Amino acid sequence: MDSEKLNQQWHTICTQVMSYPDMDASQVTAFFSRLEPQAMSDSFLMLTADNDFIKSWVEQHYVEPIQRALLDLCGIPFTVAIAIDPGQEARKAAAAAGSSPSGAPAPAAAPMSVPGSPGATAPASFPAVTPAAGAGTPANPLAAALSPTNAYPAPWPGNPPAANPGALGNPSSSDPAATANAPATPTMPPWGDAGGGAPVNGTPAAGAGGVHGTEHPAAPTADAGAEDHYRPQPPAGAVGTSNPCSAYTFSNFVIGSSNRLAYQMAVQVAEQPGRSALNPLFIYGKSGLGKTHLMRAIQNYIGETYPHLRTVFVDADSITNEYAEASAAHDREKSSFKNFKTFYEEADVLFIDDVQKFQGKERTLDIVFQLLNTLTSRGSQVVLSADRAPKSIGLDERYQSRFAAGSPVDIQPPDIETKLGIVKSFTDELCRSEGFGHLALSNDVQLYIAEISGSNIRELKSAITKVAFYQTSMGERGDVTVEEVRSLLENHFSGGLSRTVTVEDIQRAVEEYYKVSHSDLVGPARSRTIVHPRHIAVYLCRQMLDMPQGDIGKKFNRDHSTVIHSTRTVEAMLEDNMEVQSDVERLMKIIRES
Ligand SMILES: Nc1ncnc2c1ncn2[C@@H]1O[C@H](COP(=O)(O)OP(=O)(O)OP(=O)(O)O)[C@@H](O)[C@H]1O
């Protein structure tokens, strides 16, 4: 189910829950705004919560009404599972930073639109929960746990808690999960020594010597006297260096051939921020392959190992919005822009996620470009991520070369061993975090989940969660079988179950579609009528299968460079050729349904 449909379904469920007379609409609104739907299928709904407190509260008070709503709406009983998503707060904060007016504390962003209280004529967004009026402290622990200000773990420089009456303190104090998940000093094996697919527990030597950068960075100057000063909001997920906010660490990152180089470079940067040639470190790859995980792992490692260094984590949208706010206020209030610049320039390590979103934003690019120059020339580390290589982002050449200066590294879709490693390690993690005790998924089931999943590890993890909850709900009835997992996950992966598709299936479909013979498709012929279908077939293999490029090449009697060339050729055509777009869509449908 795509996320738009899922959000609509969740919206309907929320409406239904609020329609029950025993429900307090404002309470429901407050708590449900801290949930996000992750997956829904025939009898299963999976949600994630900001933190452990919200999870427990919702489990105790709202799972039953949600189940009642699902029964009323769908006519069948549902299992409702809630997990904790450590990245949720940061994403909400990013959205909040993007929409908050200048100078106002950013409210927690609503993850989706939900109905207002009963009687409201039109659906409203979930209102952010406001702290007790006029109070610097929450009225009760519940308010503290729900407070949107909890999204920001560290005080914003130049905007200390005392100057911010809404601040309710550090979320980690009310978030046992965050504390429990704080990374132990990560460990790693010797270079290249990580077995394919196995979780890694080794330690980078911390003795990196002195690190360039400010030992005790001064807070940027903020003119506390003027009330309408531009006060940039803390960037999404910005953390104080000694206050890691994420459970993403090197030790729970599973290494395989698809991500080993990226992992090794990330460790190198974490060990010696600003001191290696990897500056900026640019990590790219498709969605859900672990880019943010690696960036957060670097940040957490630095927070543990070099607590005097100040790290700043922000995504491209947030910094764009902050810059727009700062520059808009610039004429009126000169300190606005200065505060914005100073905040970033004083970072010892700056992380910018999703830099492809800078495309077309020339003014922001310009300021980011200056910022990168300032930071890297001073010896501060910069880490960037994107969903594609710098040269494919469509940027001016000087930006491209700035981004690519520290040898960009990609993460490829995981192979089967890596996926199996993730199934095993994430099952163990769930046992610990969800208190499942010993959760034994048979080897067949584990392998089956790894085989049918696509390349998106986020989807793989939610599939494991679903199976794990199903197995625990079975109680004495025995272990979940491969057959049960098959029907449980039938509609789970956005690309369908990938096990059924092979290179041969794709070749057959393309041959029939374009009326070319198999010997021509995989043979030496170079006429356009053969080369085009060949490019398309290779492209489809890259899109639909988790196979290394070299292996795909072999199936076409070619090497990996042909695979790269064919993929790029089709990607370029897809940008403006509607006929090719529709051919590719139809072929994917034919192949999936064959
Ligand atoms: N190698 C890995 N080992 C363990 N977990 C992983 C690995 N790669 C990704 N994940 C998990 O998959 C999920 C998605 O990862 P992440 O958010 O880092 O992806 P991303 O590449 O940044 O995606 P996007 O571009 O959509 O933001 C996270 O839960 C992350 O922990």
The ligand as a Tripos MOL2 file, in Angstrom:
@<TRIPOS>MOLECULE
LIG
   31    33     1     0     0
SMALL
NO_CHARGES

@<TRIPOS>ATOM
      1 N1         22.7960   -2.0980    6.5460 N.pl3     1 LIG1
      2 C1         21.8020   -1.8910    7.4000 C.ar      1 LIG1
      3 N2         21.7540   -2.5430    8.5860 N.ar      1 LIG1
      4 C2         20.7300   -2.3530    9.4360 C.ar      1 LIG1
      5 N3         19.6920   -1.5310    9.2060 N.ar      1 LIG1
      6 C3         19.7070   -0.8640    8.0530 C.ar      1 LIG1
      7 C4         20.7520   -0.9940    7.0980 C.ar      1 LIG1
      8 N4         20.4860   -0.2010    6.0500 N.ar      1 LIG1
      9 C5         19.3240    0.4170    6.3270 C.ar      1 LIG1
     10 N5         18.8630    0.0170    7.5100 N.ar      1 LIG1
     11 C6         17.6190    0.4360    8.1720 C.3       1 LIG1
     12 O1         16.6660    0.7280    7.1620 O.3       1 LIG1
     13 C7         15.8850    1.8500    7.5340 C.3       1 LIG1
     14 C8         16.0190    2.9320    6.4820 C.3       1 LIG1
     15 O2         17.3610    3.4100    6.5030 O.3       1 LIG1
     16 P1         17.7300    4.9460    6.2540 P.3       1 LIG1
     17 O3         16.6580    5.8340    6.8020 O.co2     1 LIG1
     18 O4         19.1140    5.1680    6.7060 O.co2     1 LIG1
     19 O5         17.6440    4.9690    4.6670 O.3       1 LIG1
     20 P2         17.9810    6.1470    3.6780 P.3       1 LIG1
     21 O6         18.9030    5.5850    2.6590 O.co2     1 LIG1
     22 O7         18.4240    7.3590    4.4040 O.co2     1 LIG1
     23 O8         16.5440    6.3670    3.0320 O.3       1 LIG1
     24 P3         15.8410    7.7250    2.5470 P.3       1 LIG1
     25 O9         16.6130    8.2100    1.3530 O.co2     1 LIG1
     26 O10        14.4500    7.2740    2.1870 O.co2     1 LIG1
     27 O11        15.8600    8.6770    3.6960 O.co2     1 LIG1
     28 C9         16.3730    2.2830    8.9030 C.3       1 LIG1
     29 O12        15.5700    1.6590    9.8770 O.3       1 LIG1
     30 C10        17.7880    1.7020    8.9690 C.3       1 LIG1
     31 O13        18.1890    1.4030   10.2960 O.3       1 LIG1
@<TRIPOS>BOND
     1     1     2 1
     2     2     3 ar
     3     2     7 ar
     4     3     4 ar
     5     4     5 ar
     6     5     6 ar
     7     6     7 ar
     8     6    10 ar
     9     7     8 ar
    10     8     9 ar
    11     9    10 ar
    12    10    11 1
    13    11    12 1
    14    11    30 1
    15    12    13 1
    16    13    14 1
    17    13    28 1
    18    14    15 1
    19    15    16 1
    20    16    17 2
    21    16    18 1
    22    16    19 1
    23    19    20 1
    24    20    21 2
    25    20    22 1
    26    20    23 1
    27    23    24 1
    28    24    25 2
    29    24    26 1
    30    24    27 1
    31    28    29 1
    32    28    30 1
    33    30    31 1
@<TRIPOS>SUBSTRUCTURE
     1 LIG1         1 GROUP 0 **** ****
